Amino acid sequence: MVARIEILISGFGGQGVVRIGQILGQAAVNQGLYTTMLISHGTETRGGYVRSQVVISDAFIDSPVVENPAYFCAFSPIAYGMFKHLCNRQTVILHNPNLVTADPASDACHRAIAGETLAERELGNAQYANVIYLGVLSAHCGLLVPEHIVTAIRQRLPERSHENNIRAFELGREYTL
Amino acid sequence: MKRIFDTGNAAITEGAIRAGCNLFAGYPITPATEIAENMSRRLPQVGGYYLQAEDENAALHICNGGSIGGLKAMTATSGPGFILFADAFGWAVSSEVPVVIVNSQRVGPVSGITGAPGQGEFYLSRYLTHGGNYETIVLAPASVQEAYRLTVRAFALAERFRTPVIVLADQMVTDGWETLELPETDDEFAALGLEVVPRRINPGPEFYPASDEIDVPPVVLGHNTGAACSDWTPTDRGHDTEDITWQHKHAWRLIHKIVNNRQLIDEADEWFLDDDPEIILVGYGTPSRVIRSAVGEARKSGLKVGGIRLISLWPFQSHLFTRTACYLVVELNWDGQLVREVERAAADGSNVHFWGRCGELPSMAELLDTVRQLLDNEPLQRDGWRTEKW
């Protein structure tokens, strides 16, 4: 039974904000759950502001709005500043410490993961950072079966990148918070 | 059913293909570009035609031309392109051309903000061309699944009523990703309450009867109808005239074929209206989903709150507002559009309030706060923007 879980991902265009949402949503559908993902973005494809609001439930979802996020992937200072007010002590905020500094006034649970550095070091390309964060989220959340997420990665990402993305996902799952 | 995860743009595309669409002409614009992209890929697979036009006015004229040539046509755009339909839309209305128009509303006026939702074309969709003397059919999906259903329905209504039908979506529906169940068999399709109305051909020689009849096959040029399709007032044989009597008959048909058969168009959801709720929340499109959550939550805490979601917007369903009540109309705009129509339709003694914002959906918490303020007779004030009267 999954009443309703809300996940917010936001950052710059090009960081894979929408991709994480797509993979989560696809995995949820693979697992027989309902899901919604709202996308908000600026005009630019890269560098602009992007946000995915993902809701997963075992029943049809009425409001697709994330207002009590269980997870917030904060990939830019602007995104963090815009949405940290939605987070409470039940929220886990995954952030890149090189870009986002945790606000000491926030009572959310901040987890700093240098995803880009890890991706660069292990996979030779910082672009895989988003899937590392997805792996961390998946290991912590436990709602979605990892096999469904791997299948979703294969369904949603270009074939040439499957191997590295699945490796990135595993790196994230193995990451100790 | 095939259960997939996809966007409203994909759902609209699949709905159109299932409904027999075989012509798409359009001009790309966020957040409806993917409809054009998807149609350019899907139409050749089903023997249809895809054409990128030089602009939106041309796109709709191409659709009109294709429809008069016997094709089932669709175009899709957002606000800045929608306004350019003004001329071609008039042709479609007056020449009684079945065509489907999708508008994914974003923030306006003009280019506004691309990747954020708005609801600024409620009235524009009613009066998309000049001159009056017509009624418009407008359907408003609130989810990816409903975008599929209403696209199929729009094609059926367009054929039966010989008129353009507008699917008025918003950026959250078209750009949003959601669980989508696509029927794989005819039985599953029919179980969704859907039908495909194939293109029939008016045998002529009469143009259209001066009556409110629907299901009169549309004129398809080259099929011995003897009827011309032009922007002038038609006689009963489709010849141009400037005679005011014929003009009256023509206008009467354009108006009454729709209003007298509106039971085939009207659609709405009503939530918790049976116990005289103290407040009724009203909306359409994606905000109506937050309304539904807020109404459910309010009920859990013992508040007598109800909700109305409009699925068909035009002709306006005034009959839904015959209760004397306190209405709170929630819209994705700052100026208040639907609220004006609710104010007009609401029974005497009703109070009609407005909650508006553009570019961002309301949260359930915000709507519940507003409900409590109204129940406590507090004036509505928020950041200097929300006003009691628009």
Interface residues (C-beta under 8 A of the other chain):
Chain A: G21 Q22 G25 Q26 A28 V29 L33 Y34 T35 T36 M37 L38 I39 S40 H41 G42 T43 I61 D62 S63 P64 V65 E67
Chain B: R3 I4 F5 T30 I113 T114 G115 A116 S143 M172 D175 G176 W177 E178 T179 T286 R289 V290 R292 S293 A294 G296 E360 L361 P362 S363 M364 A365
